[in-house]
Amino acid sequence: MPRYIGLDVHKRYVHACEFRPDRPEGQQERHFRFPNTPEAWTALVAELDREAVVALEVTGNAFEIYDTLAPHAGKVLVANAVELKRLGSGRHTDRVDAARLAKMAALGIVPTVWVPPQPLRQVRRLLKTRERLDSQRRALLNQARAALNRHGIAVPRGADPAVLLERMEGVPLPPGERLAVQVTLEAAQVLEAQVEVLTAEIARQVAEVPEVQRLLTITGVGLLTAATIWAKLGDPGRFRGPKQVARYAGLDPSVDQSGERDRRGRISRHGDRLLRQGLIEAAWSLARHDKGELGRFYRRLAAKKGAKKALVALARKLLIVAWRMLQTGEPYRAQKPATVQRKLVGLQRLVRRRPADGEVIRRAMLRSWAEAVQGTALRSGEKLHRAS
């Protein structure tokens, strides 16, 4: 007879509930705990068989747990935490959560999520790490720009940190302010170098993926946007239709409906933020340069509803077109061959860079930080020496 195991995974331990519906009332549940360590997971795997159905919520390492258990269990279900919260009774304990997962698995009503294969997972994490580092880099540049603006020094948007450091040599600033700006700009330089390393690694991961090369035929879609669409959507067959795809990216309209009231407002923004951000950025370029159906769609809608609303609608339309292309294998019909060729050449240029494994990245980071700190210390020492 099948047995159903619910796992409530925590950082240091896992609470499990084994549910056996064929047993008498009062003997159907067996609760146990084990440490969240590789040895304990190996011991659990030894107890599994093809009659076991395991369910667990999405957590930071849920997909890795899925990889460990899937070859040994009959079925492993990764549950959507948001949907589980909506279905919950309000009581929240380890025993209740694990038992609920096990019983829902027995009833076949676990709201599951799609488990991406390993290559997509790796690209997703690279994209997320790159976005976080780039966000920190922009924050540091804005901090330096604000400090310079306080002293009447205008800084153009998108200025290179190295150029700013050179220009600061002849700019009169208080010693403390100058040192703060120098350290901030040097930190931004380090992050910029790491962002480039991650971009090159993303290029290597997706260079031979046919779906990414197909998405690059869309005007305005570059390497990062194409990689994001491919990695986030994954299997296009898991979406029932265009509305579900738009909802996944948070580009669906928000709805307030009760009785006769039915209001449709701005986009919900409940979906994947990184995917939505990439689509909006690609839509800007697409609106300016595309001569095909998407470009005509934007210009037609902008004349009626304004540029901002038309841009969001274009991003949604772009997502649907990309999803259809992943389904059918057809390239973008209004592609510009010369532009596509430049994209592919740029992709191969990134691929030919030195491979950046974890050790190379770590050494580059330490070297960059050491150079930045040493340079700051030397300049500070020179100033103190001149002052004395």
Contacts in CASP RR format, 6 or more apart in sequence:
PFRMAT RR
TARGET T0000
AUTHOR 0000-0000-0000
METHOD contacts of the structure
MODEL  1
MPRYIGLDVHKRYVHACEFRPDRPEGQQERHFRFPNTPEAWTALVAELDR
EAVVALEVTGNAFEIYDTLAPHAGKVLVANAVELKRLGSGRHTDRVDAAR
LAKMAALGIVPTVWVPPQPLRQVRRLLKTRERLDSQRRALLNQARAALNR
HGIAVPRGADPAVLLERMEGVPLPPGERLAVQVTLEAAQVLEAQVEVLTA
EIARQVAEVPEVQRLLTITGVGLLTAATIWAKLGDPGRFRGPKQVARYAG
LDPSVDQSGERDRRGRISRHGDRLLRQGLIEAAWSLARHDKGELGRFYRR
LAAKKGAKKALVALARKLLIVAWRMLQTGEPYRAQKPATVQRKLVGLQRL
VRRRPADGEVIRRAMLRSWAEAVQGTALRSGEKLHRAS
1 20 0 8 1.000
1 21 0 8 1.000
1 22 0 8 1.000
1 51 0 8 1.000
2 51 0 8 1.000
2 52 0 8 1.000
2 53 0 8 1.000
2 106 0 8 1.000
3 18 0 8 1.000
3 19 0 8 1.000
3 20 0 8 1.000
3 51 0 8 1.000
3 52 0 8 1.000
3 53 0 8 1.000
4 18 0 8 1.000
4 19 0 8 1.000
4 20 0 8 1.000
4 21 0 8 1.000
4 52 0 8 1.000
4 53 0 8 1.000
4 54 0 8 1.000
4 55 0 8 1.000
4 102 0 8 1.000
4 103 0 8 1.000
4 105 0 8 1.000
4 106 0 8 1.000
5 16 0 8 1.000
5 17 0 8 1.000
5 18 0 8 1.000
5 19 0 8 1.000
5 52 0 8 1.000
5 53 0 8 1.000
5 54 0 8 1.000
5 55 0 8 1.000
5 102 0 8 1.000
5 105 0 8 1.000
6 16 0 8 1.000
6 17 0 8 1.000
6 18 0 8 1.000
6 19 0 8 1.000
6 54 0 8 1.000
6 55 0 8 1.000
6 56 0 8 1.000
6 98 0 8 1.000
6 99 0 8 1.000
6 101 0 8 1.000
6 102 0 8 1.000
6 105 0 8 1.000
7 14 0 8 1.000
7 15 0 8 1.000
7 16 0 8 1.000
7 54 0 8 1.000
7 55 0 8 1.000
7 56 0 8 1.000
7 65 0 8 1.000
7 98 0 8 1.000
7 101 0 8 1.000
8 14 0 8 1.000
8 15 0 8 1.000
8 16 0 8 1.000
8 56 0 8 1.000
8 57 0 8 1.000
8 94 0 8 1.000
8 97 0 8 1.000
8 98 0 8 1.000
8 101 0 8 1.000
9 36 0 8 1.000
9 56 0 8 1.000
9 57 0 8 1.000
9 59 0 8 1.000
9 61 0 8 1.000
9 62 0 8 1.000
9 65 0 8 1.000
10 36 0 8 1.000
10 94 0 8 1.000
11 36 0 8 1.000
12 35 0 8 1.000
12 36 0 8 1.000
13 33 0 8 1.000
13 34 0 8 1.000
13 35 0 8 1.000
13 36 0 8 1.000
14 33 0 8 1.000
14 34 0 8 1.000
14 35 0 8 1.000
14 36 0 8 1.000
14 40 0 8 1.000
15 31 0 8 1.000
15 32 0 8 1.000
15 33 0 8 1.000
15 94 0 8 1.000
15 95 0 8 1.000
15 97 0 8 1.000
15 98 0 8 1.000
16 31 0 8 1.000
16 32 0 8 1.000
16 33 0 8 1.000
16 34 0 8 1.000
16 44 0 8 1.000
16 98 0 8 1.000
17 29 0 8 1.000
17 30 0 8 1.000
17 31 0 8 1.000
17 95 0 8 1.000
17 98 0 8 1.000
17 99 0 8 1.000
17 101 0 8 1.000
17 102 0 8 1.000
18 29 0 8 1.000
18 30 0 8 1.000
18 31 0 8 1.000
18 32 0 8 1.000
18 102 0 8 1.000
19 28 0 8 1.000
19 29 0 8 1.000
19 99 0 8 1.000
19 102 0 8 1.000
19 103 0 8 1.000
19 105 0 8 1.000
19 106 0 8 1.000
20 27 0 8 1.000
20 28 0 8 1.000
20 30 0 8 1.000
21 28 0 8 1.000
21 106 0 8 1.000
29 99 0 8 1.000
29 102 0 8 1.000
31 95 0 8 1.000
31 98 0 8 1.000
31 99 0 8 1.000
34 40 0 8 1.000
34 43 0 8 1.000
34 44 0 8 1.000
41 65 0 8 1.000
41 68 0 8 1.000
41 69 0 8 1.000
44 69 0 8 1.000
45 68 0 8 1.000
45 69 0 8 1.000
45 72 0 8 1.000
48 54 0 8 1.000
48 69 0 8 1.000
48 72 0 8 1.000
48 73 0 8 1.000
48 74 0 8 1.000
49 72 0 8 1.000
49 73 0 8 1.000
49 74 0 8 1.000
50 73 0 8 1.000
50 74 0 8 1.000
51 74 0 8 1.000
52 73 0 8 1.000
52 74 0 8 1.000
53 73 0 8 1.000
53 74 0 8 1.000
53 75 0 8 1.000
53 76 0 8 1.000
53 77 0 8 1.000
53 105 0 8 1.000
53 106 0 8 1.000
54 69 0 8 1.000
54 73 0 8 1.000
54 75 0 8 1.000
54 76 0 8 1.000
54 77 0 8 1.000
54 105 0 8 1.000
55 76 0 8 1.000
55 77 0 8 1.000
55 78 0 8 1.000
55 79 0 8 1.000
55 101 0 8 1.000
55 102 0 8 1.000
55 104 0 8 1.000
55 105 0 8 1.000
55 110 0 8 1.000
56 62 0 8 1.000
56 65 0 8 1.000
56 66 0 8 1.000
56 76 0 8 1.000
56 77 0 8 1.000
56 78 0 8 1.000
56 79 0 8 1.000
56 101 0 8 1.000
57 78 0 8 1.000
57 79 0 8 1.000
57 81 0 8 1.000
57 84 0 8 1.000
57 97 0 8 1.000
57 101 0 8 1.000
58 78 0 8 1.000
58 79 0 8 1.000
58 80 0 8 1.000
58 81 0 8 1.000
58 113 0 8 1.000
62 78 0 8 1.000
63 78 0 8 1.000
63 115 0 8 1.000
63 116 0 8 1.000
63 121 0 8 1.000
66 76 0 8 1.000
66 78 0 8 1.000
66 115 0 8 1.000
67 118 0 8 1.000
69 76 0 8 1.000
70 76 0 8 1.000
77 105 0 8 1.000
77 110 0 8 1.000
77 112 0 8 1.000
78 112 0 8 1.000
78 113 0 8 1.000
78 115 0 8 1.000
79 101 0 8 1.000
79 104 0 8 1.000
79 110 0 8 1.000
79 111 0 8 1.000
79 112 0 8 1.000
79 113 0 8 1.000
80 111 0 8 1.000
80 112 0 8 1.000
80 113 0 8 1.000
83 111 0 8 1.000
84 100 0 8 1.000
84 101 0 8 1.000
84 111 0 8 1.000
87 111 0 8 1.000
88 100 0 8 1.000
89 96 0 8 1.000
101 110 0 8 1.000
104 110 0 8 1.000
114 234 0 8 1.000
114 235 0 8 1.000
114 238 0 8 1.000
116 124 0 8 1.000
116 231 0 8 1.000
116 234 0 8 1.000
119 205 0 8 1.000
120 230 0 8 1.000
120 231 0 8 1.000
120 234 0 8 1.000
122 205 0 8 1.000
123 202 0 8 1.000
123 205 0 8 1.000
123 206 0 8 1.000
123 227 0 8 1.000
123 230 0 8 1.000
123 231 0 8 1.000
124 231 0 8 1.000
124 232 0 8 1.000
126 198 0 8 1.000
126 201 0 8 1.000
126 202 0 8 1.000
126 205 0 8 1.000
127 202 0 8 1.000
127 224 0 8 1.000
127 227 0 8 1.000
127 228 0 8 1.000
127 231 0 8 1.000
127 274 0 8 1.000
128 274 0 8 1.000
129 198 0 8 1.000
130 195 0 8 1.000
130 198 0 8 1.000
130 199 0 8 1.000
130 202 0 8 1.000
130 224 0 8 1.000
131 274 0 8 1.000
133 191 0 8 1.000
133 194 0 8 1.000
133 195 0 8 1.000
133 198 0 8 1.000
134 191 0 8 1.000
134 195 0 8 1.000
136 191 0 8 1.000
137 188 0 8 1.000
137 191 0 8 1.000
137 192 0 8 1.000
137 195 0 8 1.000
140 184 0 8 1.000
140 185 0 8 1.000
140 187 0 8 1.000
140 188 0 8 1.000
140 191 0 8 1.000
141 158 0 8 1.000
141 159 0 8 1.000
141 161 0 8 1.000
141 185 0 8 1.000
141 188 0 8 1.000
143 184 0 8 1.000
144 155 0 8 1.000
144 161 0 8 1.000
144 164 0 8 1.000
144 181 0 8 1.000
144 184 0 8 1.000
144 185 0 8 1.000
144 188 0 8 1.000
145 155 0 8 1.000
145 159 0 8 1.000
147 177 0 8 1.000
147 180 0 8 1.000
147 181 0 8 1.000
147 184 0 8 1.000
148 154 0 8 1.000
148 155 0 8 1.000
148 164 0 8 1.000
148 171 0 8 1.000
148 181 0 8 1.000
149 155 0 8 1.000
151 171 0 8 1.000
151 172 0 8 1.000
151 173 0 8 1.000
151 177 0 8 1.000
153 171 0 8 1.000
155 164 0 8 1.000
161 185 0 8 1.000
161 186 0 8 1.000
161 188 0 8 1.000
161 189 0 8 1.000
161 192 0 8 1.000
162 189 0 8 1.000
164 185 0 8 1.000
165 182 0 8 1.000
165 185 0 8 1.000
165 186 0 8 1.000
165 189 0 8 1.000
168 178 0 8 1.000
168 181 0 8 1.000
168 182 0 8 1.000
168 185 0 8 1.000
173 181 0 8 1.000
175 383 0 8 1.000
179 376 0 8 1.000
179 380 0 8 1.000
182 376 0 8 1.000
182 379 0 8 1.000
183 372 0 8 1.000
183 376 0 8 1.000
186 372 0 8 1.000
186 375 0 8 1.000
186 376 0 8 1.000
187 372 0 8 1.000
189 368 0 8 1.000
189 372 0 8 1.000
190 365 0 8 1.000
190 368 0 8 1.000
190 369 0 8 1.000
190 372 0 8 1.000
193 364 0 8 1.000
193 368 0 8 1.000
194 361 0 8 1.000
194 364 0 8 1.000
194 365 0 8 1.000
194 368 0 8 1.000
197 356 0 8 1.000
197 360 0 8 1.000
197 361 0 8 1.000
197 364 0 8 1.000
198 356 0 8 1.000
199 223 0 8 1.000
199 224 0 8 1.000
199 350 0 8 1.000
200 350 0 8 1.000
200 351 0 8 1.000
200 353 0 8 1.000
200 356 0 8 1.000
201 356 0 8 1.000
202 223 0 8 1.000
202 224 0 8 1.000
202 227 0 8 1.000
203 223 0 8 1.000
203 347 0 8 1.000
203 350 0 8 1.000
203 351 0 8 1.000
204 350 0 8 1.000
204 351 0 8 1.000
204 355 0 8 1.000
205 227 0 8 1.000
206 212 0 8 1.000
206 223 0 8 1.000
206 226 0 8 1.000
206 227 0 8 1.000
206 230 0 8 1.000
207 347 0 8 1.000
207 348 0 8 1.000
207 351 0 8 1.000
209 230 0 8 1.000
211 230 0 8 1.000
211 326 0 8 1.000
211 329 0 8 1.000
212 223 0 8 1.000
212 226 0 8 1.000
212 227 0 8 1.000
212 230 0 8 1.000
213 344 0 8 1.000
214 325 0 8 1.000
214 326 0 8 1.000
214 329 0 8 1.000
214 330 0 8 1.000
214 331 0 8 1.000
214 332 0 8 1.000
215 221 0 8 1.000
215 225 0 8 1.000
215 226 0 8 1.000
215 229 0 8 1.000
215 230 0 8 1.000
215 322 0 8 1.000
215 325 0 8 1.000
215 326 0 8 1.000
216 222 0 8 1.000
216 223 0 8 1.000
216 226 0 8 1.000
216 340 0 8 1.000
216 343 0 8 1.000
216 344 0 8 1.000
216 347 0 8 1.000
217 331 0 8 1.000
217 332 0 8 1.000
217 335 0 8 1.000
217 340 0 8 1.000
218 226 0 8 1.000
218 282 0 8 1.000
218 286 0 8 1.000
218 294 0 8 1.000
218 318 0 8 1.000
218 321 0 8 1.000
218 322 0 8 1.000
218 325 0 8 1.000
218 332 0 8 1.000
218 335 0 8 1.000
219 285 0 8 1.000
219 286 0 8 1.000
219 289 0 8 1.000
219 290 0 8 1.000
219 291 0 8 1.000
219 292 0 8 1.000
219 294 0 8 1.000
219 332 0 8 1.000
219 334 0 8 1.000
219 335 0 8 1.000
219 336 0 8 1.000
219 339 0 8 1.000
220 282 0 8 1.000
220 285 0 8 1.000
220 286 0 8 1.000
220 289 0 8 1.000
220 290 0 8 1.000
221 229 0 8 1.000
221 282 0 8 1.000
221 286 0 8 1.000
221 318 0 8 1.000
221 322 0 8 1.000
222 282 0 8 1.000
222 343 0 8 1.000
223 343 0 8 1.000
223 346 0 8 1.000
223 347 0 8 1.000
223 350 0 8 1.000
224 278 0 8 1.000
225 278 0 8 1.000
225 279 0 8 1.000
225 281 0 8 1.000
225 282 0 8 1.000
228 274 0 8 1.000
228 275 0 8 1.000
228 278 0 8 1.000
229 275 0 8 1.000
229 279 0 8 1.000
229 319 0 8 1.000
229 322 0 8 1.000
229 326 0 8 1.000
230 326 0 8 1.000
232 248 0 8 1.000
232 249 0 8 1.000
232 272 0 8 1.000
232 274 0 8 1.000
232 275 0 8 1.000
233 239 0 8 1.000
233 245 0 8 1.000
233 248 0 8 1.000
233 275 0 8 1.000
233 322 0 8 1.000
233 323 0 8 1.000
233 326 0 8 1.000
234 326 0 8 1.000
236 323 0 8 1.000
236 326 0 8 1.000
236 327 0 8 1.000
237 327 0 8 1.000
239 245 0 8 1.000
239 248 0 8 1.000
239 323 0 8 1.000
242 320 0 8 1.000
242 323 0 8 1.000
243 252 0 8 1.000
245 319 0 8 1.000
245 320 0 8 1.000
245 323 0 8 1.000
246 252 0 8 1.000
246 316 0 8 1.000
246 319 0 8 1.000
246 320 0 8 1.000
247 268 0 8 1.000
247 270 0 8 1.000
247 271 0 8 1.000
248 271 0 8 1.000
248 272 0 8 1.000
248 275 0 8 1.000
249 271 0 8 1.000
249 272 0 8 1.000
249 275 0 8 1.000
249 276 0 8 1.000
249 279 0 8 1.000
249 316 0 8 1.000
249 319 0 8 1.000
250 267 0 8 1.000
250 268 0 8 1.000
250 269 0 8 1.000
250 270 0 8 1.000
250 271 0 8 1.000
250 272 0 8 1.000
250 276 0 8 1.000
251 267 0 8 1.000
251 268 0 8 1.000
251 276 0 8 1.000
251 279 0 8 1.000
251 312 0 8 1.000
251 315 0 8 1.000
251 316 0 8 1.000
251 319 0 8 1.000
252 267 0 8 1.000
252 268 0 8 1.000
253 264 0 8 1.000
253 265 0 8 1.000
253 266 0 8 1.000
253 267 0 8 1.000
253 268 0 8 1.000
254 264 0 8 1.000
254 265 0 8 1.000
254 266 0 8 1.000
254 267 0 8 1.000
254 268 0 8 1.000
255 262 0 8 1.000
255 263 0 8 1.000
255 264 0 8 1.000
255 265 0 8 1.000
256 262 0 8 1.000
256 263 0 8 1.000
256 265 0 8 1.000
257 263 0 8 1.000
267 312 0 8 1.000
269 276 0 8 1.000
275 319 0 8 1.000
276 315 0 8 1.000
279 315 0 8 1.000
279 316 0 8 1.000
279 318 0 8 1.000
279 319 0 8 1.000
280 311 0 8 1.000
280 312 0 8 1.000
280 315 0 8 1.000
282 315 0 8 1.000
282 318 0 8 1.000
283 298 0 8 1.000
283 311 0 8 1.000
283 312 0 8 1.000
283 314 0 8 1.000
283 315 0 8 1.000
283 318 0 8 1.000
284 311 0 8 1.000
286 294 0 8 1.000
286 295 0 8 1.000
286 298 0 8 1.000
286 314 0 8 1.000
286 318 0 8 1.000
287 295 0 8 1.000
287 298 0 8 1.000
287 299 0 8 1.000
287 302 0 8 1.000
287 307 0 8 1.000
287 310 0 8 1.000
287 311 0 8 1.000
287 314 0 8 1.000
290 298 0 8 1.000
290 334 0 8 1.000
291 334 0 8 1.000
292 333 0 8 1.000
292 334 0 8 1.000
293 333 0 8 1.000
293 334 0 8 1.000
294 314 0 8 1.000
294 317 0 8 1.000
294 318 0 8 1.000
294 321 0 8 1.000
294 334 0 8 1.000
295 314 0 8 1.000
297 313 0 8 1.000
297 314 0 8 1.000
297 317 0 8 1.000
298 310 0 8 1.000
298 311 0 8 1.000
298 313 0 8 1.000
298 314 0 8 1.000
301 309 0 8 1.000
301 310 0 8 1.000
301 313 0 8 1.000
301 314 0 8 1.000
302 310 0 8 1.000
302 311 0 8 1.000
304 310 0 8 1.000
305 313 0 8 1.000
321 332 0 8 1.000
324 330 0 8 1.000
325 331 0 8 1.000
325 332 0 8 1.000
354 360 0 8 1.000
356 364 0 8 1.000
END
